[in-house]
Amino acid sequence: MNNDTPRHFLLTIEGTVARVALNRPDRKNPLTFDSYAELRDWFRALVYRDDIKVVIFGPNGGNFCSGGDVFEIIGPLLDKDMKGLMEFTRMTGDLVKAMIACGKPIIAAVDGVAAGAGAIIAMASDIRIATPAAKTAFLFNRVGLAGCDMGACAILPRIIGQSRAAELLYTGRSMSAEEGERWGFFSRLVDPAALEDEARAVAERIAEGPTFGNMMTKTMLAQEWNMGIEQAIEAEAQAQAICMQTQDFRRAYEAFANKRKPVFEGN
């Protein structure tokens, strides 16, 4: 097991799978200015790390993340001028951008509260697995703000549909775990005792695959939102041709020809 030592969140690395979790379980893991910035910087740097293939963003103490800390973020924002407010809102959006652009699949393992920015972190992940106790709330409306925070109005409708997303963003109400699974926000619901094992099993299965190919899949999933069908098909043709130049593509062919399982090496 390899361990890094960030100051404002927990990080463990086992094999090629990294697990991230916030570390204020007594407060249901709220974010602070510092943890926002450190997570943003870590995901930005992740694109350059070959030792990590998949990330699990997990809960701590039975909760995922309760959003921005009321006293350490919301209170101080009342005293900021427009420049300071824009610096903050751009920083929070940059966390989502960094997650999308990091080149590594991200699995959100959600238990308990995932509210505000916590709901956004789950939304910005590639795969979401939850327990029946998960309560996901895009509650910006409930603190006097708009629902259009950190990309919610762009991303959430693509996951659960325009009407359902609009209801959540206009009301700030919690989406139950059952609703989340039925609407496609969560891939599956699992018993709390099985959440970590399920997330790791999915992560390890992905990590066994072609690293470059998975990076390309993540890239195209993000970029094709802004493409028409013809443009997307052409972009995928180019992406796939690039993947066909990798050694992992050759390894897969040779393994198939010799009736064995391919072992991908990431090049």
MOPE-V613737 format. One record per backbone hydrogen bond with DSSP energy under -0.5 kcal/mol. NH is the residue of the N-H (numbers start at 1). CO is the residue of the C=O. E is the energy in kcal/mol with one decimal. If there is no record, write none. Layout:
((NH CO E) (NH CO E))
This chain:
((2 13 -2.3) (10 21 -3.4) (12 19 -2.0) (13 2 -2.1) (14 17 -2.5) (15 13 -0.5) (17 14 -2.0) (18 16 -0.5) (18 54 -2.6) (19 12 -3.2) (20 56 -3.1) (21 10 -1.8) (27 24 -2.0) (28 25 -1.3) (29 24 -2.8) (31 67 -2.8) (36 32 -2.5) (37 33 -2.0) (38 34 -2.6) (39 35 -2.5) (40 36 -2.5) (41 37 -2.4) (42 38 -2.4) (43 39 -2.6) (44 40 -2.1) (45 41 -2.1) (46 42 -1.2) (47 43 -0.6) (47 44 -0.7) (48 45 -1.8) (49 46 -1.9) (50 48 -0.7) (53 16 -3.3) (54 16 -1.6) (55 105 -2.4) (56 18 -3.1) (57 55 -0.5) (57 107 -2.9) (58 20 -2.9) (58 56 -0.8) (60 63 -2.7) (63 60 -0.8) (64 111 -1.0) (64 113 -1.3) (65 113 -2.3) (66 28 -1.0) (69 31 -2.8) (73 69 -2.2) (74 69 -1.7) (75 70 -2.2) (77 73 -1.9) (78 74 -0.9) (78 75 -1.3) (79 76 -1.4) (80 77 -1.4) (85 81 -2.5) (86 82 -2.6) (87 83 -2.0) (88 84 -1.7) (89 85 -2.7) (90 86 -2.3) (91 87 -1.6) (92 88 -2.4) (93 89 -1.9) (94 90 -2.0) (95 91 -1.1) (95 92 -0.5) (96 92 -1.1) (97 93 -2.3) (98 94 -2.5) (99 95 -2.2) (100 96 -2.4) (101 97 -2.2) (102 98 -0.6) (102 99 -0.6) (105 53 -0.7) (107 55 -3.1) (108 106 -0.5) (108 127 -3.1) (109 57 -2.5) (109 107 -0.6) (110 108 -0.7) (110 129 -3.1) (114 135 -2.6) (115 65 -2.5) (116 137 -2.7) (118 115 -2.7) (120 116 -1.7) (121 117 -2.4) (122 118 -1.9) (123 119 -2.5) (124 120 -2.7) (125 121 -0.6) (125 122 -1.1) (126 106 -1.7) (127 106 -1.9) (129 108 -2.9) (130 188 -2.0) (131 110 -1.6) (134 131 -2.0) (135 112 -2.9) (136 175 -2.1) (137 114 -2.1) (137 135 -0.5) (138 173 -0.5) (139 137 -1.4) (141 138 -0.6) (142 139 -1.0) (143 139 -0.5) (143 140 -1.5) (144 141 -1.5) (145 140 -2.2) (149 147 -1.9) (152 149 -1.5) (154 151 -0.8) (155 151 -2.8) (156 152 -1.6) (157 152 -0.6) (158 155 -0.7) (159 155 -1.0) (159 156 -1.1) (160 156 -2.5) (161 157 -1.7) (165 161 -2.3) (166 162 -2.7) (167 163 -2.2) (168 164 -2.1) (169 165 -2.6) (170 166 -2.6) (171 167 -1.9) (172 168 -2.3) (175 136 -3.6) (176 174 -0.6) (177 134 -0.6) (180 176 -2.7) (181 177 -2.3) (182 178 -2.5) (183 179 -2.9) (184 181 -0.9) (185 180 -1.9) (186 180 -1.9) (187 128 -3.5) (188 128 -0.7) (190 130 -2.6) (194 191 -1.9) (195 191 -0.7) (195 192 -0.9) (198 194 -2.8) (199 195 -2.6) (200 196 -2.5) (201 197 -2.4) (202 198 -2.1) (203 199 -2.5) (204 200 -3.0) (205 201 -1.9) (206 202 -2.2) (207 203 -2.9) (208 204 -1.5) (209 206 -1.7) (211 209 -0.6) (214 210 -2.7) (215 211 -2.3) (216 212 -2.3) (217 213 -2.2) (218 214 -2.4) (219 215 -2.4) (220 216 -2.6) (221 217 -2.5) (222 218 -1.5) (223 219 -2.7) (224 220 -2.5) (225 222 -1.0) (226 223 -1.3) (227 224 -1.3) (232 228 -2.7) (233 229 -2.7) (234 230 -2.1) (235 231 -2.6) (236 232 -2.7) (237 233 -1.9) (238 234 -2.2) (239 235 -2.5) (240 236 -2.8) (241 237 -2.0) (242 238 -1.9) (243 239 -2.1) (244 240 -1.8) (245 242 -1.6) (246 243 -1.7) (247 267 -1.5) (250 246 -1.1) (251 247 -2.9) (252 248 -2.3) (253 249 -1.8) (254 250 -2.7) (255 251 -2.5) (256 252 -2.3) (257 253 -2.7) (258 254 -1.4) (259 256 -1.4) (260 255 -2.7) (264 208 -0.7) (264 262 -0.6))
